Amino acid sequence: MLSYRHAYHAGNSADVLKHFVIERILDYLVKKPKPCLYVDTHAGAGRYALGAAIANKTAEYQSGIAQLLRADSPPEVMQQYLQVVKACTAQTGEWVYPGSPWVAAHCLRANDRLALCELHPQDAPLLIENFKRDRRVKVYCEDGFTKSLALLPPAQRRGLTVIDPSYEIKTDYDNVVEHIKALHKRFATGVYALWYPVVEAARITRLESRFKQAGFQNTQLFELQTYASDKPGMYASGMIVVNAPWTLKADVTLALPWLTQVLGQDSHATYRAVTLCGES
Ligand SMILES: C[S@@+](CC[C@H](N)C(=O)[O-])C[C@H]1O[C@@H](n2cnc3c(N)ncnc32)[C@H](O)[C@@H]1O
């Protein structure tokens, strides 16, 4: 079943929004001295060489991170994310884009911990190799849904769980909400960030209503559309964050107009920032 490989898509516009949001959440979490746990249920390989043949098959990064690095006047709020991207290339000496584990490892501190789950027989060994010298990191070659339930609540009682499946199965859209409900039941104060692709708008309308019905607090949705919805493919993608830091909506909203301008491919490019569940 595991046919998806993130290396084909690394650095595309969806990655840019996802990793920027993750960076902003972690920037908030590390402001307090208490350590935290980062859980990545679907970690991928950790980082991706953009010069590699696999990344250049469709060269999606060309309409993603490559555009961003060329663009003028990024908003202040995006500077740290861009620094993380540049640090990844600087560390390896070739053009490399950081995956979510690398972004998290860069943002977190010596006393924080990372639990990375990856099942793919080719990507799991790459993930292990990429983090073998980082003593904060534990890689689990296990199902990320099952493992994240076992990992929560963390001893630290603070943390972010990123849920980033490939949506190869349509039921994933329903399953992710049920999964976050189960995680939230175990650890009600944790931050949960879900990535989703938009290929068919009706699926996202349903996803949003399921979140609204779930009874979470402070749940924010951020979505970036890069081209018209009647063209084939993933025309938009988004992040839904449960227990979002209070700074997150303002931060992401500052960046979304610029991201839309830089990453938009036609006049239908647009964005959304919506509060799905408010503070109760
Ligand atoms: C969208 S990619 C992850 C990208 C990564 N989070 C990032 O932003 O850099 C999804 C990954 O999940 C892996 N995967 C699929 N099903 C899984 C499962 N049940 N448990 C853990 N990993 C899984 C796939 O092999 C793939 O590498």
The ligand as an SDF file (V2000), in Angstrom:
LIG
                    3D

 27 29  0  0  0  0  0  0  0  0999 V2000
    3.1220   13.3220    3.5330 C   0  0  0  0  0  0  0  0  0  0  0  0
    4.4390   12.2630    3.9190 S   0  0  0  0  0  0  0  0  0  0  0  0
    5.1670   12.9710    5.3310 C   0  0  0  0  0  0  0  0  0  0  0  0
    5.9160   14.2420    5.1060 C   0  0  0  0  0  0  0  0  0  0  0  0
    6.5450   14.8120    6.3360 C   0  0  0  0  0  0  0  0  0  0  0  0
    5.6000   14.8840    7.4390 N   0  0  0  0  0  0  0  0  0  0  0  0
    7.0920   16.2040    6.0570 C   0  0  0  0  0  0  0  0  0  0  0  0
    6.3410   17.1890    6.1610 O   0  0  0  0  0  0  0  0  0  0  0  0
    8.2750   16.3170    5.7600 O   0  0  0  0  0  0  0  0  0  0  0  0
    3.5890   10.8850    4.6040 C   0  0  0  0  0  0  0  0  0  0  0  0
    4.5350    9.7740    5.0910 C   0  0  0  0  0  0  0  0  0  0  0  0
    3.7920    8.8610    5.8920 O   0  0  0  0  0  0  0  0  0  0  0  0
    4.2850    7.5530    5.6970 C   0  0  0  0  0  0  0  0  0  0  0  0
    3.2310    6.6520    6.1810 N   0  0  0  0  0  0  0  0  0  0  0  0
    2.1070    6.2460    5.5340 C   0  0  0  0  0  0  0  0  0  0  0  0
    1.3250    5.5340    6.3710 N   0  0  0  0  0  0  0  0  0  0  0  0
    1.9630    5.5330    7.5710 C   0  0  0  0  0  0  0  0  0  0  0  0
    1.6290    5.0270    8.8540 C   0  0  0  0  0  0  0  0  0  0  0  0
    0.4760    4.3610    9.0490 N   0  0  0  0  0  0  0  0  0  0  0  0
    2.4820    5.2330    9.8730 N   0  0  0  0  0  0  0  0  0  0  0  0
    3.6430    5.9050    9.6910 C   0  0  0  0  0  0  0  0  0  0  0  0
    4.0150    6.4140    8.4980 N   0  0  0  0  0  0  0  0  0  0  0  0
    3.1810    6.2470    7.4580 C   0  0  0  0  0  0  0  0  0  0  0  0
    4.5840    7.5250    4.2190 C   0  0  0  0  0  0  0  0  0  0  0  0
    5.5160    6.5010    3.9400 O   0  0  0  0  0  0  0  0  0  0  0  0
    5.1380    8.9320    3.9740 C   0  0  0  0  0  0  0  0  0  0  0  0
    6.5380    8.9500    4.0990 O   0  0  0  0  0  0  0  0  0  0  0  0
  1  2  1  0
  2  3  1  0
  2 10  1  0
  3  4  1  0
  4  5  1  0
  5  6  1  0
  5  7  1  0
  7  8  2  0
  7  9  1  0
 10 11  1  0
 11 12  1  0
 11 26  1  0
 12 13  1  0
 13 14  1  0
 13 24  1  0
 14 15  1  0
 14 23  1  0
 15 16  2  0
 16 17  1  0
 17 18  1  0
 17 23  2  0
 18 19  1  0
 18 20  2  0
 20 21  1  0
 21 22  2  0
 22 23  1  0
 24 25  1  0
 24 26  1  0
 26 27  1  0
M  CHG  2   2   1   9  -1
M  END
$$$$
